[in-house]
Every structure is written in C-alpha cells, then in structure tokens.
C-alpha cells in the first residue's frame, strides 16, 4: 500500500437563515445548545472576549484586535482640527459661517474580513 492519504474533512453543517434579531439571552441559549456548554459558561466566554478586546484597544494596547476570518477591530486616532472662520455655508449659499475647533479623538473601526463578507452573499 503506497502512502495513500485520505483526508477526513468535517461534514458540512447545513444551516438555515434566522429571520429575527437575537437578544443576548437568545445568543447565549443558541450557543449553549450548539456547543454543549452551560449558559453560564458561554456567558463567561463572551465576557472574557469582551475583556480581551478592551485590553487590545485601550491606551498603550496594540490598537487592533482580529477575530480570525470574521472581523478586525481597530482604534483609529483622529487628529485635532483647528477652528475656521468665514467658511461658505453649504446649506445657505452666499452666507459665511464659523466652524469651531474639535479636539483629538479615538474612533473604533470594525472591518469585515473575507469569510464574514461571504456570509452575506449566500
């Protein structure tokens, strides 16, 4: 018998679309049924994931968190913008307006990855 390798792949799981939005309780119930874990264990996993994301995004953190195949969460720094005087008002032509200054801020950006984009196409 020559080195024939048979690759066993996990069976493709047939799923149906869910027409209603899930609440947090419904998500916990569904995940506990699918995984065989208790609702309390699933809740602690989600709380741990929330804590992990927070530690990545906070000050002096990596500034980026990736859930492989699903999404990437980034903390994007926006610089301060100076005040401007005498800018044309886009809503009232011929009138000038003043724009106040805005301080620097940090925004959270969530980017879908390839696998998540593929879910919407099915």
N, C-alpha and C positions, 0 to 999 in steps of 0.2 A: 504494500500500500504506500504509494508515493505520498508525500506530505500534503494531502488534500485538506484544506481548512474549510470548515463550514462555519460561517458567521451567523450566530444567532442574534437576531435583532429583536428588540422589544416589540410586541404586537402593537399595531397602530390602534390607538384608542379612538373610537368613534364618539364624537361629542356633538351635542345639539346646542343651538343658539339659545341664549337666555334673554327673554323679551323684557323683563322687569329689572330695574336697578336694584342691586343688593344693598342692604344696610350692613353695618359692621357685624351685627348678630348673625345675619344670613350668611355672610362671608365665613365667619367662624364655624357655623353649622356645616356648611358645604365642605370646607377644608377638613374638618374633623371626620366627616363621613368618608371623604376620599382617601385620607391618609391613615385612618385608624387611630389617630391620636385623640385625646380628650379635648373639649373646647378650651379648657384652662391651659393646656399645653400649647395649643395653636395660638391662643391669645398671648402667651408669654413669648412665643417665637415672633409674632408680629411686633410686640413691644420691643424685643431685642433688635429687630430690624430697624425700627424707628430710631432707637438709640444709636445704632451703628451709623445710620445716615446722618444723624445730627452731629456725631463726632467727626465725620468726614467733612461736613460743610462749615462747621464753626470756625471762628478765628484761629489761625495757626494750624488749621487742619489741611488736608490735601486739597480741599476745594472742589472735589469731584467724587461722585460715587456711581459705580456701574453695577447694574443687575444684569449679568451676562445674558445676551440675547434679547433682553426686553427693553431696558431704558438706561439712560445716563442722566444723572442729576448733577448740575454744575452751579457753583456760586460765582456769579459774574459781577465784577466790581465796575460800577459806573462812576466816572469822574464828576467832580463838581462842575456846575455850569454857571457862568457869570451872568449878572443882570444885563439886560439890553434895553436901551431906550430908543424910542422913535421907530419901532418896527411896524410895517404896514399890517393892519388888521385884516386877516383873511375873510372875516365874516361881514365887515363893513368897508367896502372899497373906498379909498381916499382918506380914511381915518388912521391915525397912528396910535400905537399902544406901547406900554412899557411891560416887559417881561421880568418878573422877579428872579433872583438867583436861586439855584437849587443846590443843596449840599450833596456831597458824595454819598452813594448808597450801594448796597449789595442786593442784587436780584437773584432769584433762583430760577434756573432754566432747566426744563425737563425735555430731553431729546429722545424720541423713539428710535430703537435700533431695528435692524432688518427683520427679525423674527416678529416683533410687535407690529410692524407695518404689514407683514404678511397676514396677520390675523384679520385685518380689516378687509382684505381682498377676497377672503373665502366666502 
